[in-house]
Amino acid sequence: MPGWDEGGFDLISEPKEGSQIIPRILAVIPARGGSKGVPRKNIRMICGKPLIAHTIETARAAGIFYRVIVSSDDQEIIAISRQYGADVPFVRPSELAQDETPMVPVIRHAVEFVEEQDGLVLDYVCVLQPTEPLRTVDDIKMAVQKITRTGADSVASVCRMDDLHPVFMKRIENDRLLPFCLPEPEGLRRQDVSPPAYVRNGIVYIVKRDVLVKRNSLYGEDCRPYVMPPETYVTVDTELQLRLVELLLSERKQRTGPRTGL
């Protein structure tokens, strides 16, 4: 396992006085083959490589994971994932790859498979969705640092959404425009909204293994935020979002060099 000492951990094979062993953190990249909004989106080419490759490469570059695995039911996704260095130790069962399948049983299946295969118990599980390729190595490391330092059940990445604050949300009832949940004061400006509202951006989730397995939850009772810029709220569910992500990654590549997404 590669080393990482920026967050106060020493990745070593045997304990030493005054040192701390980093917990075993499994990275799971869920990528089923049956996407609807953008067919085959996980392997669509973005900036010269399949969409899923950006997440695989960033997860591996972080250098903090016990294993980086892809959970997929699709042989083409599996082959491409292995090509870019991911560990694919199983083919996801078809009953866990349906449109209506929730995330928790998918991640639990991956955890239980790895624990049985390796004969150990993990400490944390990090979920990295391939449809959010804008994450960086620092995003992953800072989310991991937050959960290990606070002792929280989980950490989820979020971004502030002033323009889409709940006070501006409306519903239509009998052709009348009404507040969805909060009344909007006359003349309220976006910058005056309080308290701020945040939305999960899907970039990174990390949860204690026991919260996932024993409580069947990705959040638990103590979920902490990892706050990111609003522009990270781009999930690839449409062709337009796919083009937007490619534009943002291309701009980053021009600024930082060829290691896109890192």
N, C-alpha and C positions, 0 to 999 in steps of 0.2 A: 504494500500500500504506500503511495507517495506521501511525502511529509507536508505538514502545514503547521507553522508555529506562530502565525500572526494573531491567533485568537487566544493565546495562552495555553495551547495544547502542544504536547510533544508526541509525534507519532513514532513510537518506538516499540520494539518487540517485547521488551521486558521492563517492568517498573523500575524506576530509579528514584532515589531519595530526592524529594522536592519537585518531582515531575508529576504530570497527570496524563493518563492515557486517554486519547480521544475516544468517545463512544463509537460503537459500531452503528453506522448510519447507512441504511440501504436507500439508494436512489431508484425510484420506479418511474419509468416513462411509459404511460399507458397509450397505446396506439392501435386501436382496432381498425379493421379494413373497411368497415361499412359506413363511411362518412356520407352524409346526404347533401348538405349545403354546398360543399366543394368536393366533388367526387375524387377519391384517392388523394386527399389533401396532404396526408402525412408524408407522401413521397413526391409531391409536386416540386418542381425545381424552383428554388429561390436563391438568387445570387450564386448560381452555379452549382448548387448542391441540393439534395432533397430536404424538404422542410424539417423532417425529424433529425437530420444530421446536425443542425445547428444546436439543438438541445443536447444531443449525445456528446458533441465535442465540448460544449461548455461544461457539462456535468463532469466529464473526465478531466478537463483542465483544472477544475476546482481542486482536485487532489485530496479530497476529504472523505470520500465514500468507500465503504467496505466493498460494495459492488454497485455497478451502474447497469441495471437491467431494463430491458424493454419487454412489456407485456402486450403481446399481439396474437391475434388469431389468423393473421394474413401472412402467407409464405413470402410474398414479395417484400413486405415491410420487414419481416424477419431477416431476409437475406441482405437487404440494404442496411439495416441496423447493425448487423455483424460486420459488414464492410466498413462501417465508420467506427468500429471499436466497441460497440455495445455488447453486453452479455445477454444472450437470449436463451435461458436455460429450459424453457418450456414453450409449448404452444397453448395460448389461452383457450380454455374450454369454450365451446360455442355458446353455452348458456350464460357465460359472462361477457359476451360480445354482442349483445342485442341493443337495439336503439334505446330501450327503456332500462338497461342495466345501470344501477347506481355505481358510484365510484368506490364506495367502501368495500364491497365484496371483491372487487377487482384487485384492490391494493392488498387486502387481507390474503387473498389467494397467493399473491407474489411473496408476501412475507412468510407465510406458512411453508411454501415450497422451498424457499431459500434456507429457512431454519432447519427443516427436515434434511435437506440435502447436505448442509454444512455441519449439522449437529451442534447448533448454538442458538442463543437467544439474542436478537437484535436489541438495540437501545432506542433508536429513532428510525423513522421512515420519512423520506423526502420525496414528494410527488412533483414531478416536473412535466407539465403537459407540453407536447410538441407543438401545439397550436399557439404557444406564446414564446416565440424564439427571441424576443428582445431582452431576455435576461442576460446578465453578465456573471462572471465568476464572483465578483464582489457581492452581487445580490445574493447568491447562494451562501457565501461565507457569512455575510452579516445576519441572514436569517438564522443560520445554524448557531452563530454566536449568541443571538438573542435568546433562543430557547434553552441553550445550555447554561447561560448565565442567570436567567430568571427562574428556571425551574418550571416554566409554564407547561401546560398540557400540549400546546401547539402554537405555531406562528404562521400567519397567513399574510401574504403580500397584498397591500391595498394602495389605492391612490385617491387623492382628494378630488371630489367632483363638484365644483361650485356651480357650473352651468346646469348640472343635472341634480341639484339638491332637491330633496323631497318636497320642499316648500314650493318649487316650481312645477311639480308633477300634478297633472289634472286627470279627471275622469269625465266621461260624457254620460249623462243620465237624462233620459227624456229630452234629448237635444239641448241640454244645458251643460255648460262647462263648469265643473265643480272641483274643489280641492280633492286630490287623491287621498291625502292623509293629514296635511297641515294647511291651515289657511295662509294665503299669501298677502301680506300687508300691501296696501296701495303704494306704488312707487318704489318697492324694495329693489335695491341694486344688488347685483351678484356679489360684489365685494363686501356687502354689509350682512350677508347671511351668517347666522350663528345659531347653534354650534356647527362647525364644519361637518360635512358628510363624506364618508369614504365608501368605496366599492372594492370588492375583491377583484384583482386583475389577473389572477390565475398564474402569475409568474412562478411562484414557489409556495408550497405548503410543506411544513415539517411538523410531525406529530410524534409523541412518545409511542413506542411500540405497544405498551400496555393499554394506552387509551384507545388505540385502533383495535387491538385484538380482544381486549376484555370488555371495553365499553362500546365497541362497534361504532366508533366515531372518529372523524378526522379532526375534530376541534376540541372535544372535551369541555370542561367547565371553565378553564382558564386559557383563552385564546388571545395571543398578543399580536399587535400589528407590526409589519415591516412596511413602512411608508415609502412609496416610490412616486416619481413624477407622473402627472396626469397623462402624458403622452404614451405611457406604457400600457394604457388600457386599450389594447388592440388584440382581439382574439380572432383567429382565422376561421370564420364561419361562413364568409361570403367571398366571391371573387374580388370584390372591391377591397375587402380587408386584406386579401392575399397580396394585391398589388401595393397596398399601403405599407404592409410589413416589408415587402421587398425594397420599397423606396427608403424606408427608415434604416434597414440593414445596409443598403448601399451607401447611404450617407455616413453611417458609422464606419464602414470599411474605408471610405475615403479619408476620414479623420484619423483613424487609429491603425490602419494597415490591413494586411490580408487576413488576420485572425478574426474573422467576422463573428460577432456575438460574444466574444470573450472579454 
